[in-house]
Amino acid sequence: MQEQKLLLFEQPGPQNTDLCIEVVRRHLARGFRHVAVASTSGETGGKLANALKESRVNLVVVTHSAGFREPNVQELAPEKARAILACGARIHTGTILTHSLEVALSQKFSGLYPGMLIAQTLRRFGEGTKVACEIVMEACDAGLLPEQEEVLSVGGTARGADTVLVVRAAASKRFLDLRVLEILAKPRL
């Protein structure tokens, strides 16, 4: 049996980012070799990359796809990307697995689709939990994280970080093999 400390934040949001970074740093001592973090603007990814630049961890910063907010716009600014890369992290820019195609179809045909159901189910544990699961699969799909490895995954609600999970990685094609092994931090609401 294992007893683990869980950080429960009163509210979701970016005010929890620094504490989530500390949770990641503390748990790296357990031997984790891979970390994934969601970062839209590059702010959270940059903070974590800077905090982990002296470690030998494989940090993957996962950003939104180009055109996510509006056509032809990449939300990750080039200077933020350069700073993240300079710390030794890698960046994956890709489509959110439970979002783009299904949103287009649901808007056009007023239906409900499996990816949307999965997203809503994961949101019962918090937006950051949904994000932390998605980014691991996206990074595996891109070949930046190995499948079946335990990964520290950091997600958030809108901006910043408020969730840290230990996830057994799987590619999206093998979504049913993905496992949330531990919840280290999350908002209570």
RAVENTA-V756304 format. One record per helix or strand of 2 or more residues. SS is the DSSP state (H for helix, E for strand). FROM is the first residue (numbers start at 1). LEN is the number of residues. If there is no record, write none. Layout:
ss->SS from->FROM len->LEN
ss->SS from->FROM len->LEN
This chain:
ss->E from->7 len->3
ss->H from->14 len->15
ss->E from->34 len->5
ss->H from->43 len->10
ss->E from->58 len->6
ss->H from->78 len->9
ss->E from->90 len->4
ss->H from->100 len->10
ss->H from->114 len->10
ss->H from->127 len->15
ss->E from->150 len->6
ss->E from->163 len->6
ss->H from->172 len->6
ss->E from->179 len->9
